[in-house]
Amino acid sequence: MISAAQSAQPQLVQASKPSIAVSSTSNSPTPAVAPPGTTLYVAKRGDSIPLVARHYLSQTSYLTSTELAQAIRNTNADAHGTFLKPGQQVIIPGILDAPIIEKSVPVARDFEVRAVYLTGVMAASDRGMRIIRRWREVGGNAVVFDIKDSDGAVNIPFEHPLLGSHRSAIRDLPKFVRFVHSQNMHAIARIAIFRDERLVTTHPELAVKSRKSGQAWRENGKLVWTDPSQPKVQEFDIALAKKAAESGADEIQFDYVRFPAEGDQKDASFVFQTAHPEWHRTDVIADFLKRAYAELHPMGVLLSLDVFGVMAWQRQVDLAHTGQDIVSMAKYCDVLSPMIYPSHFFGMDGYARPGDAPEHFIAESMDRFELITKGSGVVIRPWLQAFRWRTKTYSPKYIEVQVLTAKNKGGIGFLFWNAGNDYSKPFVAMPEMSGAKGQYFRGDELSNPIHADLKPAGQVAATASR
């Protein structure tokens, strides 16, 4: 017996070979034949193009249902509006013969990445696709996108005992990476490692422990930190990173690869203090990275690490709290990405408004990072400020100053951070910088066009079905 909910769903007409749609209505038109790469659907009462697009999306080369819905309209001359007539025959373009399998595209660690950051939700959206295409047009060659957010939300399908059921913003990672590759761009999967509110909420035994209460420790009242020295936590994050690599990501980027730096530090207790009493926090981080690098590097991906910009000052209090010993970390990664947003250096070097002194703080940070990593072979690729917080001078020129200063101080490539994914200022600055050959950046491109035989996802199917 079919339920009301089931009857409301479009019924699939599988068509790896050309198929015929037959309507049950007596006055239906002559049955149509679906061209290769498409299938036919016969509309029922109440059907709409968006509903059909959502149902078929996972079987097609399209990334979003909006994109597929428009392709359906483009492919079917009699499907212009929203609703379909009962018995109407609709060609669904872009049908895949099999799930997409995407491979990583290896690059040298000193490949000059020019990237913007996208949240997982944004990356999976129509707006995210427009940002990626626009970034490519103005001279970008890479995109950083969230696989796991700092709240612990995992954005891709991933089966693991610690995770359980979850909603994936990026429902098909190989398909998304295929789109990025079709733009001839480098795909960087970002994972927030040890700051994981979801994990400690569902598995409080994996949290940092309070010495006073024996319960989960809270950073300034917030329960957000897993214990970085907890083996189960480390294994979970490495498994997620490997999943991203297997899905075609070219680089895995670890963020929050540190201990909590705020809150009552004396009340926080960790597994390593019993398992390895002679260790410090820096030893835990280095040991974790050694294992992660050993498992990821043979897969042909780069491993990059986000670190606090202030860590270049190597202040003992910062080392003791975060565990981010840059010298040790540089041994177990390809790229270090210090977050050297000028606005974040409050109270340093005598500047009342550090956000309005990008040349000083980026130059000073780069000098220090270059010095303490000398001889390691690691690449310094900084995160730069693409937001107006704590600065009155944020503008396309502000973007240019940061890029030029970082390059002149030894940086190779750059990453732009904006939490809201607003890159209007970099979009203006990039053509200017690209036009000044070699001044702001080398202009590296991937050596061979990726999927040169394909058009970007969404155009493939629409073209084939015309």
Long-range contacts (C-beta under 8 A, 24 or more apart in sequence): 8-46, 9-55, 10-41, 10-44, 10-47, 10-51, 10-52, 10-55, 10-56, 11-41, 11-42, 11-44, 12-39, 12-41, 12-55, 12-56, 13-39, 13-40, 13-41, 13-42, 14-39, 15-39, 15-40, 15-95, 16-95, 16-97, 21-89, 21-90, 23-87, 23-88, 23-89, 24-87, 25-86, 25-87, 27-87, 28-87, 28-89, 29-89, 31-89, 32-89, 32-91, 34-91, 35-91, 35-464, 35-465, 36-464, 37-93, 37-94, 37-95, 37-461, 37-464, 37-465, 38-75, 38-91, 38-92, 38-93, 38-94, 38-95, 38-461, 38-464, 38-465, 39-91, 39-92, 39-95, 40-89, 40-90, 40-91, 40-92, 41-89, 41-90, 41-92, 42-87, 42-88, 42-89, 42-90, 43-84, 43-85, 43-86, 43-87, 43-88, 43-89, 43-90, 44-86, 45-86, 47-83, 47-84, 47-86, 48-82, 48-83, 48-84, 49-73, 49-79, 49-81, 49-82, 49-83, 49-84, 49-90, 50-82, 52-84, 52-90, 52-92, 56-92, 56-95, 58-171, 58-172, 59-95, 59-96, 60-92, 60-93, 60-94, 60-95, 60-96, 60-461, 61-94, 61-96, 61-100, 61-175, 61-457, 61-458, 61-460, 61-461, 62-94, 62-457, 62-458, 62-461, 63-124, 63-129, 63-172, 63-175, 63-176, 63-179, 63-457, 63-458, 64-124, 64-125, 64-126, 64-129, 66-126, 67-126, 67-129, 67-458, 68-92, 68-93, 68-94, 68-458, 71-458, 71-461, 71-462, 71-465, 74-462, 74-466, 75-462, 75-465, 75-466, 91-465, 93-461, 93-462, 93-464, 93-465, 94-458, 94-460, 94-461, 94-462, 94-464, 94-465, 95-461, 99-172, 99-174, 100-172, 100-174, 100-175, 100-178, 101-174, 101-248, 102-174, 102-175, 102-177, 102-178, 102-181, 102-247, 102-248, 103-248, 104-245, 104-248, 104-249, 104-250, 104-299, 104-300, 104-301, 105-181, 105-186, 105-250, 105-446, 105-450, 106-250, 106-300, 106-301, 107-186, 107-250, 107-302, 107-446, 109-302, 109-334, 109-335, 109-377, 109-378, 109-379, 110-379, 110-412, 111-186, 111-413, 111-444, 111-446, 112-141, 112-412, 112-413, 112-441, 112-442, 112-443, 112-444, 113-141, 113-142, 113-186, 113-188, 113-381, 113-412, 113-413, 113-414, 113-415, 114-139, 114-140, 114-141, 114-142, 114-413, 114-414, 114-430, 114-441, 115-140, 115-141, 115-142, 115-143, 115-144, 115-186, 115-188, 115-413, 115-414, 115-415, 115-416, 116-140, 116-143, 116-144, 116-386, 116-415, 116-416, 116-418, 116-421, 116-423, 116-426, 117-143, 117-144, 117-145, 117-190, 117-415, 117-416, 117-417, 117-418, 117-421, 118-143, 118-144, 118-145, 118-146, 118-421, 119-145, 119-146, 119-149, 119-169, 119-421, 120-145, 120-146, 120-147, 120-149, 120-153, 120-155, 120-156, 120-169, 120-170, 121-155, 121-169, 122-421, 123-155, 123-169, 123-170, 123-176, 124-155, 124-169, 124-170, 124-171, 124-176, 128-421, 129-179, 129-458, 131-421, 131-423, 132-179, 132-180, 132-183, 132-185, 133-183, 133-456, 134-427, 135-423, 135-427, 135-430, 136-183, 136-184, 136-185, 138-426, 138-427, 138-430, 138-431, 138-434, 139-430, 139-431, 139-433, 139-434, 139-443, 140-185, 140-430, 141-184, 141-185, 141-186, 141-444, 141-445, 141-446, 142-185, 142-186, 142-187, 142-188, 142-413, 143-180, 143-185, 143-186, 143-187, 143-188, 144-188, 144-190, 144-253, 144-415, 145-170, 145-176, 145-187, 145-188, 145-189, 145-190, 146-190, 146-191, 146-192, 147-173, 147-189, 147-190, 147-191, 147-240, 147-244, 147-249, 148-190, 148-191, 148-192, 148-196, 148-237, 148-240, 149-192, 150-192, 150-195, 150-196, 150-255, 150-256, 151-196, 151-197, 151-198, 151-224, 152-192, 152-195, 152-196, 152-197, 152-198, 152-199, 152-200, 152-201, 153-198, 154-198, 154-240, 156-243, 156-244, 156-247, 158-240, 158-243, 160-236, 160-239, 160-240, 162-199, 162-202, 162-203, 162-206, 162-232, 162-236, 163-236, 164-202, 173-243, 173-244, 173-247, 173-248, 173-249, 174-247, 174-248, 175-457, 177-247, 177-248, 177-249, 178-248, 178-451, 178-457, 179-456, 179-457, 179-458, 181-248, 181-450, 181-451, 182-450, 182-451, 182-454, 182-455, 182-456, 182-457, 183-456, 184-445, 184-446, 184-449, 184-450, 185-446, 186-250, 186-251, 186-446, 187-248, 187-249, 187-250, 187-251, 188-249, 188-250, 188-251, 188-252, 188-253, 188-304, 189-241, 189-244, 189-245, 189-249, 189-251, 189-252, 189-253, 190-253, 190-255, 190-306, 191-237, 191-240, 191-241, 191-244, 191-252, 191-253, 191-254, 191-255, 192-255, 192-256, 193-228, 193-237, 193-254, 193-255, 193-256, 193-257, 194-225, 194-226, 194-227, 194-228, 194-233, 194-237, 194-256, 194-257, 194-258, 194-259, 195-224, 195-225, 195-226, 195-256, 195-260, 196-224, 196-225, 196-226, 196-233, 197-222, 197-223, 197-224, 199-226, 199-233, 199-236, 200-224, 200-225, 200-226, 206-230, 206-232, 206-233, 208-260, 208-268, 208-269, 208-270, 209-268, 209-269, 209-270, 210-267, 210-268, 210-269, 211-266, 211-267, 211-268, 211-269, 212-267, 217-263, 217-264, 217-267, 217-268, 217-269, 218-263, 219-260, 219-262, 219-263, 220-262, 220-263, 225-259, 225-260, 227-270, 227-271, 228-258, 228-259, 228-270, 228-281, 228-284, 228-285, 228-288, 228-323, 229-270, 229-271, 229-272, 229-273, 229-275, 229-276, 229-284, 230-270, 230-271, 231-271, 234-288, 234-291, 234-292, 237-292, 238-291, 238-292, 238-295, 238-296, 241-292, 241-296, 242-295, 242-296, 242-299, 245-296, 245-299, 245-300, 245-301, 246-299, 249-301, 250-301, 250-302, 251-301, 251-302, 251-303, 251-304, 251-335, 252-296, 252-301, 252-302, 252-303, 252-304, 253-303, 253-304, 253-305, 253-306, 253-337, 254-289, 254-292, 254-303, 254-304, 254-305, 254-306, 255-306, 256-306, 257-285, 257-288, 257-289, 257-305, 257-306, 257-307, 257-324, 257-329, 258-285, 258-307, 258-308, 258-322, 258-323, 258-324, 259-284, 259-285, 259-321, 259-322, 259-323, 260-321, 261-318, 261-321, 261-322, 265-321, 280-320, 280-323, 281-319, 281-320, 281-321, 281-322, 281-323, 282-319, 282-323, 282-324, 282-325, 282-328, 284-323, 285-323, 285-324, 285-325, 285-328, 285-329, 286-325, 286-328, 286-329, 286-331, 286-332, 289-329, 289-332, 289-333, 290-331, 290-332, 292-332, 293-332, 293-333, 302-334, 302-335, 303-332, 303-333, 303-334, 303-335, 304-333, 304-334, 304-335, 304-336, 304-337, 304-381, 305-329, 305-333, 305-335, 305-336, 305-337, 306-337, 306-338, 306-339, 306-383, 307-336, 307-337, 307-338, 307-339, 308-338, 308-339, 309-338, 309-339, 309-340, 309-341, 309-344, 309-345, 309-361, 309-365, 310-344, 310-345, 310-348, 311-338, 312-338, 312-365, 312-368, 312-369, 312-372, 313-368, 314-368, 314-372, 326-369, 326-372, 326-373, 327-372, 327-373, 327-376, 330-373, 330-376, 330-378, 331-376, 333-378, 334-378, 334-379, 335-378, 335-379, 335-380, 335-381, 336-369, 336-373, 336-378, 336-379, 336-380, 336-381, 337-380, 337-381, 337-382, 337-383, 337-415, 338-365, 338-369, 338-380, 338-382, 338-383, 339-382, 339-383, 339-417, 340-365, 340-366, 340-382, 340-383, 340-384, 340-406, 341-383, 341-384, 341-385, 341-387, 341-417, 342-385, 342-391, 342-402, 343-385, 343-389, 343-390, 343-391, 346-390, 353-390, 353-391, 353-392, 354-390, 355-385, 355-389, 355-390, 355-391, 355-392, 355-393, 355-394, 356-391, 356-392, 356-393, 358-385, 358-398, 358-401, 358-402, 358-405, 359-401, 359-405, 362-402, 362-405, 362-406, 362-409, 363-405, 363-408, 363-409, 366-405, 366-406, 366-409, 366-410, 366-411, 367-409, 370-409, 370-410, 379-412, 379-413, 380-410, 380-411, 380-412, 381-411, 381-412, 381-413, 381-414, 381-415, 382-406, 382-411, 382-414, 382-415, 383-414, 383-415, 383-416, 383-417, 384-414, 384-415, 384-416, 384-417, 385-417, 386-416, 386-417, 386-418, 386-422, 386-423, 386-425, 386-426, 387-417, 387-418, 387-419, 387-420, 387-422, 394-425, 395-425, 396-425, 396-426, 396-428, 396-429, 396-432, 397-429, 398-425, 399-425, 399-426, 399-428, 399-429, 400-429, 400-432, 400-433, 400-440, 403-429, 403-433, 403-440, 403-441, 404-439, 404-440, 407-440, 407-441, 413-441, 413-444, 414-441
